[in-house]
Amino acid sequence: MEVIYDLLVLGGGPAGLAAGMYAARARMKTAIIEKGRPGGQAATTEELENYPGFGRGTTGPGLTQAMADHAQSFGAEFIKDSIVSLDLKSFPKKVIGKKDEYFGKALVYALGAEPRMLKVPGEGKLRGKGVSYCATCDADLFEELEVAVVGSGDAAIEEAEYLSKFADQVSIIVIHEEGKVDANQVSFERAQQNPKLKWIWNSIVKTVNGDELVESITLKNIQTGEESDYPVNGVFIFIGTVPLTEFLPAEVQLNPQGYIITDEKMASNLEGFFAAGDVRAKYLRQVVTAASDGAIAAVAAEKYVHETELWEKEVINSKKPVLVAYYNPTDMSGTEKVGIVDRFVRTNNEQFSLVKVDATRNELVGRRYHITLDQLPKLHVFINGEIKQEVAEINEENLNAIKKSL
């Protein structure tokens, strides 16, 4: 018999781990699906000193392992599998992996992003043979050798400093003019004091050269147009990321760069499907913002699951016709009209049941049935889970008319 989870979290990086911890703590049956070790890209960062409360000496692997342990301590399950495809229209939603199929009442998509490639000749051929996208993973392979780092963002500068602990020289290839980088100023100023770092400005990589291993890179100065071979034993590329959204069906709304568009509660345009972390469109991609996204997504998903189950029980699966009264609690005249419905149903309780919906709080129903505050109060008559009548003006005459029509 298939297991149905309250929440399936796809991805075990900081966003997924935070979502799993918050959901499991809320007593939701929760599973985190991750193809490798928990931690995501953060687990490949040796030095992680900008997570609040954890100063210098904090490592990415150490912090993310603590996050995974925290989630597991509340009962979150970890499933090791690779995701192949998703069915987001079904209920429960279905996740198809290489090993099995998984079902969840709600999903948090937190698969993150992968390093962006230069897409130059030699890069693919020599990947893993001197071309790398992870200093923490491969730095020790280049002890007492010379390497290049491509990029000038925070990741590039921080990883260049880490590489300098192993390599004799680290050359940083920067497309901008001298003194201009994309990293924060504090990291840049510190890196400038490192004698092992060499800065090559106004330059791009044209090719990565070598037969079995990286032997050199061909650089082009974008000001002069001059090209030259620059001998190195390794190339570390940090020029941004590409969101891992290839598993998503076409109905999920993405921005032009391929990131998932969400609201402030991490909800996508599809009901019950949330996104968190580096995979969603956002201003800042850091471990702390990923964890924040995951916490918000889990809380929003818990509310969604609770509201869905209650709605199914009280309205969709009701054996009697259900009068659903939508109201705004700050509108006194509107709440008085809901009182008219309440009295009517009490008098006719064998024929009808009543569900009152605070439309300012129940986002699920508001979104599903397009309820706006300017329409309130409003009444729907549900029979066998479907809207059969809509009443804009609530009064005894209209209520009696509903009774006669059934």
N, C-alpha and C positions, 0 to 999 in steps of 0.2 A: 504493500500500500504506500502511495506517495506521501512524503512528508511535506506539509505546507508550513512555511515559516511566516511569522508576522512580518519580518523584515529580512530581506537579502541585501547584503552589502557587497558590491562588486569592486574589489580592489582592497589591498591591505596596506596602503600607505597611511600617512597621518590622518587624512580625511576619513578613510574607511575605518581605521582603528578607533577614532573618536566617535564616529557614528555607531559602530558596534558596541562600544562601551556604554554610551548613553542609552541605546535601545535596550541592551541586556539589563541595564540597571533599572529600566522602566518595566521590567518583567515581560518584555517582548521576546518571543522565540526568535533568536537572531543567529544568522550565519554569515561569516565573512568568507567570500570566495577569492582566493589569491593563488596564482600559478606558482609563485616562488616563496621565498621567505618574507614574512611581513616587514614592512618598512618603506617600500617603494624607493623613489629616488633619494629620499632623505637618508636611507640606510647606506647609501654610497658616499655620503658626505662625512669625512672623518672629523672635521672640526665644525661644530654647530653651536655658536656662542650667542645667537640672537633670539633664543627661545626664552621668554620671560621666566625668571626664577632659576634658570640654568645657565651659569656663566661659563667662563673659559674652562676648558677641560671636558666639556660635554661633547659627546660624539653622536653622530647620526644613528649608527647601529645601536648604541646604548639607549638613547632616548626612545627610539621606535620599538625596541624590544620591551621596554618598560610599558609603553602604550599597549602593546599586544598582551602582555601579562595582565594589565589592568582590565582590558576587555574580557579576557578569559576568566578572570576572577569573578565576574558578574554573570558568567554563564554563556557568553558568546562562543559559538562553535567556529572552528576554522576548517575550511574545506580546501584542499589543494587540487585545483583543476584549472584548465584554460577555457575561457569562454569562446564559443563559436558563434552563437547568435542569440537574439532575444525575441520573445513574443510579448509585446507590451499591450496588446489589445485584449488578451484573455484575462479572466479572473479566476484563480490567482494568476499573476504574471509568471511567465515561464522563461527560465534561463537554460540554454542548451550548452553544455560543456562537452569537452572531449571524452570525459569519463562517464558522465551521467546527466540527467535533467533535474532541475531544481525549481521549486515553486515558492513564490512569496506574495503576500497580500500587498506589499509595497517594496520598491527597489530604491536603493541609493547607489548611483553610478559614480564610482570614485576611482576609475582606472588611471587617472592622471594623464601624463604626457610623456613622450619619449624624446631623446635628443634629436635635434634637427641636424641633418647631414649637410655637408658642403656641396655634395653632388658634383665633385670634380673627378677627373680621371685618376685612378689609382686608389681612391678612398675605399670603395667597396672591396676591391681585390685584396687590400692590405689591412682590412678590418680584423683586429685580433692579432695582427702581425706587426704591430707598431702604431696602428691607428686605434685610438681609444676615445671613449666618451665618459670615462669614469676614472678619475685620478686615484680615488680611494681603492678601487679594485686593482689597478695596474701599476701604481707608482713604484712599488718595490722591484719591478722588472727592469727599471731604468736607473738603478743605482750606479752612480759615477758615470752616467752617460749624459748626452745632450738631447733635450726635447723641445718641442714648440707647443705653445698653447694658442689656439685661434679663438679670438673673442675678447671683449673688454667689459662684459657685464659682471655682476657680483659673483656668479658661479665661476667665471673664467679667472678672475683675480684670486679668489679664495683657493681654487684648485691649483693655480700656479704656485701659490705660497706653499701649499702642501707638497707639491712635486719637488720644490726646492729642498726639502728635507732629504731627498734621495738623489736627484739628478745633480750633476756638476753645474749645469747651466739650463735655465728655462727661458726661452725666447717667446715673448708675447707679441703675437701678430695682431695689430690694431688697424682697422680701416680708417679711423679718424686721424686728424692732424695731431701733432705732438701735444700732449697734455690733456687731451680730451678722451674720456672713457665713459662707458655706460654704467659703470659700477658706482656705488656710493662713495663719497669723498673720503670717508674714514678708511675704508679698505684700500683705496687707491694710494692715499698718503702713506699708509703702512707698507704697502707693497713697494713703493718707491725707495724705501730704506733697505730693502733686501738686496744685498750685493749679488745674489745668484740670479736675479731677474734682469733680463735684457729686453728693452722695448724697441719694437720695430714698427714705426708709424706709417700711415698712408699706404698700407699694403694689404693685398689679398692673396690667398693661395690659389694658384692656377692648377697645379697638379701635385699629387703625392707620388714619389718615385721610389722604386726598388723592385727587386725580383721576388725574393722570398720574404724579406723584411724591409721596413722603411729605411731608406738610405738618405733621402733628401726631400725637400719640397721646393717647388718652383714658385717664387714670389713675384708679384707685379706691383710696382709702385704706381698708384693711381694718379699721382701728380705728373710724373715724368713719362709714364708708360713703359719704363725699363723693366725687363724681366731678368731674374737671376736665380740660379740654383743655390739653395741654402741647406748645407748638410745637417741633418738631425737623425737621431735614432728612433724617435717617436713623435707622434702628433696627437695632441689632445684637443678635441673640438668641443667648444662650448658657445654655440651661437643661437641658443634658444631651444624651444621645444615644439613638438607637434602633438596635438591632443589625440588620445587613443579613442577615437569615436567610430572606427570602421565597423564595429559590431552593431551600431544603432540602425534601426529601421528609418526609412525616409521621413516618417511623420514627426520625428523629433526635431525641434527647431534649433538650428545652429547659426552662429554668426558667420560672416564671410571667411574667417580664419579657421572655422571648423569646431569652435568651442561651443558647448551647450549653453543656451540662454536660459537663465533661471530668474525667479523673482527673489526678494530678500529672504524668503523662507526656503530657498533652494529648490523650489518646485519648478519643473519644466512645464512645457505646454501640454503634457499628457498627464492625466489624472493618476496619482499614486507613483509617479516616476520622478525621483529627485536626483540632483547632481551635486557633487561636492568636490572641492579641491582644485587641482590644476586643470582639470578637464572642463571646467565651466568658465564662461566669459566673466572676467573679473579684473580688478585694477592691480592687485598685488598677489603674487604667487610665492608664498613662504610657508614654512611648516606651521607657524602660528595661525595663519589665515586658513590653512587647510583644516587644521583641528577645529577651528571655529565653524567652518562650513559643515563639517561632519556632525558637530553637536547640534547645530540648527536643523540640519536635514533629518536627523533622528527624531528630534522633538516634533517637527512638522509631520513626519511619517507616522509617529505614534498617534497623533491627533487624527490624521487621515484614516488610519486603520480603525480607531475607536468610532469615529463618526460613520464610517462605512458600515461597520458591523451593526451599529445601532439602527441606522437607516434601513438596512436589509431586514432586520428583525421587526421593527415597528411599522414599516411602510410597505416595502417591496413584498415581503412574505405574509402580510396580514391577510387573514381569511375574510375580514370584514372590509367594507369601504372605509378609507381613511381620509378624514379632513385634515389637511396640513395647513396650518395658519402661520404665515410668515409675518414677523413684526419687528419693530425697532423699539427696544425698551425705553428709549428716551422720548418717544412719542406717546404721550399720555392718552390722547384721543384714539390712537391706533391700538394701544393695549386694551382700552375699554371695548373696542370692537372684537378683539380676540376673546374677551370675556363673554360676549354674546354667543360666540361659537362654542365656548366651554359649556355654557348653560344648555345650549341646544343639544350637544352630544350627551350630556348627563341625562337629559330627558329621553334621548333616543339611543341609549348605550347598547342596546341589543342589536341595533342596526349599523351604528357607526363607531369608529374609534377616532381619537383626536391626537395629533402630534403638533406641538407648538415649536416653532423654529425661530430662535433669535438670529435674524439674518445678518446682524452686525458681527457675529462670532462664528457661525457655521459656514465656513468657506466652501466646504465640499458641496453642500446643497445649493449654495448661491451660485457657484460656478456651473454645476451640472444643469441647473434649471434656469439659469440666466436671471436670477433675482437681483434687482437693484434697489437701493434704499428709497429712491423716489417713487417706487411702485407700492410701497407698504402703507397699510397692511394689505395682505393679499391671501387668497385662499385657493388651494388646489384640491381637487377630489381625485384620489387614487383608487383604482379598482384593479386588482390583480397586478399591482406593481406599476401600472401605467396611469398617466394623467388623463382623466376623462372629462373633467370640467375645470374651468378657471373662473374665479369670481373676484372681480376687482373691487366691487362695492359690497362690504359685509353688512348685512342686516337680516332681520328675522324673515322678511319676505323672501329674500334670495335663498336662505337656508331651507325654508319650507319648500321652495321650488326644487331644490336638489333632492329632497326627500321624496317628492312626488315623481320625480323623473326616474328614480331607481326601482 
